[in-house]
Amino acid sequence: MVSTVTSARVPRSRGRESRGPGRSLALHATLVVASAVAVFPVLWLVLTSIKPRDAWQSSTVELFNNPNLDNYAQVLGQTAFPRWLFNSLLVAAMTTVLGVVLAATTGYAVSRFRFPGYRSIMWMLLVTQMFPVAILIVPIYNLLAGLGLINQFPGLVIAYLTSTVPFCAWMMKGYFDTVPQEIDEAGRVDGLTPFGTFWRLILPLSKPGLAVAAFYSFITAWAEVAYATAFMTGDDKYTLAVGIGQFVGQHKAEWGLLTASSVLIAVPAAVVFLLVQRHLVTGLTAGATKA
């Protein structure tokens, strides 16, 4: 009887244990090649940044050619890089805070309420993401010039918000849709206002969505070049993305300074990613697990 039951068992599905040695070797080889392709540009950038100033022009390829930190010392001590760094941090922080606030409130409003113009707002959030940056520079420049905000940090922040808020608001609307409306009803029963319900009940449940919105807003402001080049005309108002362009002359580029600056620029972005990484990973499945 036991043998009959055993023989009637469903055969095991073809899984990892059924993969042949040839397929495993090909899979691992592909992963190694893909990893090498992804890591090589970053590794080459770091190695170039610690080489002597003109070592990149050498005809011989050497991974380590008298490595030193002279490029970093010159960037931090003999250029306006610290000022550019402060400007970028200020603009990115303002864009992140305002972008998250506006996106969260807008997303919650269109997720929970139906009001005149609801469909128009939804279409506006969607359509504004279809325009490339190049065709928006002139109209935004005219608007900022009329308000006296050219070469002003608030003007640059407003320009960045025109691209970050529509995307983040649409994303937050989808995330708020996954939060049960019974939570809002429970808040109203307890005497909370709509804003109180949003602030005290909904936002704490939406940390993954807020983390994605904050990260997107920060990276947009941190790495953007077109708006910063067009709207910031004073050397003391340059951001990092614009400032490092000063290392490229008409006849020669200071590759040592460029690579050292690029490595330094990547550090704050990596720190922000590490801070929100846990919530970013959680946000991938949070919408599917809420009741």
C-alpha positions as CSV (number, residue, x, y, z in Angstrom):
1,M,0.0,0.0,0.0
2,V,2.8,2.4,0.9
3,S,4.6,1.6,-2.4
4,T,1.4,2.3,-4.3
5,V,1.0,5.7,-2.7
6,T,4.6,6.5,-3.2
7,S,4.5,5.6,-6.9
8,A,1.4,7.8,-7.3
9,R,3.1,10.9,-6.1
10,V,3.3,13.8,-8.6
11,P,6.8,14.0,-10.2
12,R,8.9,16.8,-9.0
13,S,8.8,19.9,-11.1
14,R,11.9,20.7,-13.1
15,G,13.7,23.2,-10.9
16,R,17.1,24.3,-10.0
17,E,18.2,20.7,-9.2
18,S,17.4,19.6,-12.8
19,R,19.6,22.2,-14.4
20,G,22.5,20.6,-16.2
21,P,26.1,21.5,-15.7
22,G,26.3,23.1,-19.1
23,R,23.3,25.4,-18.5
24,S,24.7,26.3,-15.0
25,L,28.1,27.2,-16.5
26,A,26.5,29.3,-19.3
27,L,24.3,31.1,-16.7
28,H,27.2,31.9,-14.4
29,A,29.4,33.0,-17.3
30,T,26.7,35.3,-18.5
31,L,26.3,36.8,-15.0
32,V,30.0,37.3,-14.6
33,V,30.3,39.0,-18.0
34,A,27.3,41.3,-17.2
35,S,28.7,42.2,-13.8
36,A,32.1,43.0,-15.4
37,V,30.5,45.2,-18.0
38,A,28.5,47.1,-15.3
39,V,31.5,47.5,-12.9
40,F,34.2,48.3,-15.5
41,P,33.2,52.0,-16.1
42,V,33.0,52.8,-12.4
43,L,36.3,51.0,-11.7
44,W,38.0,52.8,-14.6
45,L,36.6,56.2,-13.3
46,V,38.0,55.6,-9.8
47,L,41.4,54.4,-11.1
48,T,41.7,57.4,-13.4
49,S,40.9,59.8,-10.6
50,I,43.8,58.6,-8.5
51,K,46.4,58.6,-11.4
52,P,48.7,61.6,-12.1
53,R,47.1,64.4,-14.0
54,D,48.1,63.4,-17.5
55,A,48.5,59.7,-16.9
56,W,45.4,58.9,-18.9
57,Q,47.2,60.1,-22.1
58,S,49.9,57.4,-21.7
59,S,50.1,54.9,-24.5
60,T,50.5,52.0,-22.0
61,V,47.5,50.7,-20.1
62,E,48.3,50.5,-16.5
63,L,45.8,50.0,-13.7
64,F,48.0,51.7,-11.1
65,N,50.4,54.4,-12.2
66,N,51.8,56.2,-9.2
67,P,48.4,56.5,-7.5
68,N,47.8,59.6,-5.4
69,L,45.0,61.9,-4.3
70,D,46.3,65.1,-5.9
71,N,43.3,65.4,-8.2
72,Y,41.0,65.3,-5.1
73,A,43.1,67.8,-3.3
74,Q,43.0,70.2,-6.2
75,V,39.3,69.8,-6.7
76,L,38.5,70.4,-3.1
77,G,41.1,73.1,-2.4
78,Q,41.8,75.0,-5.6
79,T,38.4,75.0,-7.4
80,A,34.9,76.2,-6.5
81,F,33.8,72.6,-6.0
82,P,32.8,73.0,-2.4
83,R,30.5,76.0,-3.3
84,W,29.0,73.9,-6.2
85,L,28.5,71.1,-3.7
86,F,26.7,73.3,-1.3
87,N,24.5,74.7,-4.0
88,S,23.5,71.3,-5.3
89,L,22.7,70.0,-1.8
90,L,20.6,73.1,-1.1
91,V,18.6,72.7,-4.4
92,A,18.3,69.0,-4.1
93,A,17.1,69.2,-0.5
94,M,14.5,71.9,-1.3
95,T,13.3,69.9,-4.4
96,T,13.0,66.7,-2.4
97,V,11.1,68.2,0.5
98,L,8.7,70.3,-1.6
99,G,8.3,67.5,-4.2
100,V,7.4,64.9,-1.6
101,V,4.9,67.2,0.1
102,L,3.2,68.3,-3.1
103,A,3.2,64.8,-4.6
104,A,1.8,63.2,-1.5
105,T,-1.0,65.7,-0.9
106,T,-1.9,65.7,-4.6
107,G,-1.8,61.9,-4.8
108,Y,-4.0,61.6,-1.7
109,A,-6.5,64.1,-3.0
110,V,-7.0,62.4,-6.4
111,S,-7.0,59.0,-4.7
112,R,-9.7,59.7,-2.1
113,F,-11.9,62.5,-3.4
114,R,-14.0,63.1,-6.5
115,F,-14.4,66.8,-7.3
116,P,-15.0,69.0,-10.3
117,G,-11.9,68.9,-12.6
118,Y,-10.8,65.5,-11.2
119,R,-10.3,64.0,-14.7
120,S,-8.6,67.2,-15.9
121,I,-6.0,67.0,-13.1
122,M,-5.4,63.3,-13.9
123,W,-4.8,64.1,-17.5
124,M,-2.6,67.0,-16.7
125,L,-0.4,64.9,-14.5
126,L,-0.1,62.4,-17.3
127,V,0.4,64.7,-20.2
128,T,3.0,66.9,-18.5
129,Q,5.3,63.9,-18.4
130,M,5.3,63.5,-22.2
131,F,7.1,66.8,-23.0
132,P,10.9,66.6,-23.3
133,V,13.0,69.0,-21.2
134,A,14.4,70.7,-24.3
135,I,11.1,72.2,-25.4
136,L,10.2,73.3,-21.9
137,I,13.3,75.4,-21.3
138,V,12.1,78.5,-23.2
139,P,8.6,78.8,-21.7
140,I,9.8,78.1,-18.2
141,Y,12.7,80.6,-18.7
142,N,10.1,83.3,-19.7
143,L,8.0,82.6,-16.7
144,L,10.9,82.7,-14.3
145,A,12.2,85.9,-15.9
146,G,8.8,87.5,-15.4
147,L,8.9,86.6,-11.8
148,G,12.5,87.7,-11.3
149,L,13.7,84.2,-10.5
150,I,16.5,83.8,-13.1
151,N,19.8,82.9,-11.3
152,Q,17.9,82.3,-8.1
153,F,17.7,78.9,-6.3
154,P,13.9,79.1,-5.8
155,G,13.5,79.5,-9.6
156,L,15.6,76.4,-10.2
157,V,13.7,74.4,-7.6
158,I,10.4,75.4,-9.3
159,A,11.7,74.2,-12.6
160,Y,12.6,70.9,-11.1
161,L,9.2,70.6,-9.4
162,T,7.5,70.8,-12.8
163,S,9.0,67.5,-13.7
164,T,9.2,65.7,-10.4
165,V,5.7,66.5,-9.0
166,P,3.6,65.1,-11.9
167,F,5.4,61.8,-11.9
168,C,5.6,61.4,-8.1
169,A,1.9,62.5,-7.7
170,W,0.8,59.9,-10.2
171,M,2.9,57.2,-8.5
172,M,1.6,58.2,-5.0
173,K,-2.0,58.2,-6.2
174,G,-1.5,54.5,-7.2
175,Y,0.1,53.7,-3.9
176,F,-2.6,55.4,-1.9
177,D,-5.2,53.4,-3.8
178,T,-3.7,50.3,-2.2
179,V,-4.3,51.6,1.3
180,P,-7.8,50.5,2.5
181,Q,-10.3,53.3,2.7
182,E,-11.6,51.8,6.0
183,I,-8.6,53.4,7.6
184,D,-9.9,56.9,6.5
185,E,-13.3,56.0,7.8
186,A,-11.9,54.9,11.2
187,G,-10.1,58.2,11.4
188,R,-13.2,60.2,10.8
189,V,-15.1,58.2,13.4
190,D,-12.4,59.2,15.9
191,G,-12.9,62.8,15.0
192,L,-9.9,63.4,12.7
193,T,-10.2,65.9,9.9
194,P,-9.3,64.8,6.4
195,F,-5.9,66.3,6.8
196,G,-5.5,64.8,10.2
197,T,-6.4,61.4,8.8
198,F,-3.8,61.9,6.0
199,W,-1.1,63.0,8.3
200,R,-1.5,60.7,11.2
201,L,-2.8,57.5,9.6
202,I,-2.1,57.3,5.9
203,L,1.4,58.8,5.7
204,P,2.9,56.3,8.2
205,L,1.6,53.5,6.1
206,S,3.1,55.0,2.9
207,K,6.7,55.2,3.8
208,P,7.8,53.0,0.8
209,G,6.0,55.2,-1.6
210,L,7.3,58.4,0.0
211,A,10.8,56.9,-0.2
212,V,10.5,56.4,-3.9
213,A,9.2,59.9,-4.4
214,A,12.0,61.4,-2.3
215,F,14.7,59.4,-4.1
216,Y,13.4,60.4,-7.5
217,S,13.1,64.0,-6.6
218,F,16.6,64.1,-5.1
219,I,18.2,62.4,-8.1
220,T,16.4,64.6,-10.6
221,A,17.7,67.8,-8.9
222,W,21.2,66.3,-8.2
223,A,22.0,65.2,-11.7
224,E,20.1,67.6,-13.9
225,V,22.1,69.8,-16.3
226,A,19.8,71.5,-18.8
227,Y,17.7,73.6,-16.5
228,A,20.7,74.5,-14.3
229,T,22.7,75.6,-17.3
230,A,19.9,77.8,-18.7
231,F,18.6,79.4,-15.5
232,M,21.8,79.8,-13.4
233,T,24.0,82.5,-14.9
234,G,26.3,83.4,-12.0
235,D,29.5,81.4,-11.2
236,D,28.5,81.4,-7.5
237,K,25.1,79.9,-8.3
238,Y,26.4,76.9,-10.3
239,T,25.4,73.4,-9.3
240,L,27.8,70.5,-9.5
241,A,26.5,69.3,-12.9
242,V,27.2,72.7,-14.4
243,G,30.3,73.5,-12.4
244,I,32.3,70.5,-13.5
245,G,31.8,71.7,-17.1
246,Q,34.4,74.3,-16.3
247,F,37.0,71.6,-16.3
248,V,36.4,71.1,-20.1
249,G,38.2,73.8,-22.2
250,Q,38.1,74.5,-25.9
251,H,41.2,72.5,-26.6
252,K,41.7,70.3,-23.5
253,A,39.7,68.5,-20.8
254,E,41.1,68.1,-17.3
255,W,40.2,64.4,-17.0
256,G,41.9,64.0,-13.7
257,L,39.7,66.7,-12.2
258,L,36.6,65.5,-14.0
259,T,36.9,61.9,-12.7
260,A,37.7,63.0,-9.2
261,S,34.7,65.3,-9.2
262,S,32.5,62.5,-10.6
263,V,33.5,60.2,-7.8
264,L,32.8,62.9,-5.2
265,I,29.4,63.6,-6.8
266,A,28.4,60.0,-6.6
267,V,28.9,59.8,-2.8
268,P,25.8,61.8,-1.7
269,A,23.6,60.0,-4.2
270,A,24.9,56.6,-2.9
271,V,24.3,57.8,0.7
272,V,20.7,58.8,-0.1
273,F,20.1,55.5,-1.8
274,L,21.4,53.5,1.2
275,L,19.1,55.5,3.5
276,V,15.9,54.8,1.6
277,Q,16.9,51.3,0.2
278,R,14.9,49.4,2.8
279,H,11.8,51.3,2.0
280,L,12.5,51.0,-1.8
281,V,12.7,47.2,-1.6
282,T,9.6,47.1,0.6
283,G,7.7,49.3,-1.9
284,L,8.1,46.7,-4.6
285,T,5.6,44.3,-2.9
286,A,3.7,46.6,-0.4
287,G,0.8,47.2,-2.8
288,A,0.2,43.5,-3.3
289,T,0.1,42.6,0.4
290,K,-2.3,45.3,1.7
291,A,-5.8,44.1,2.3
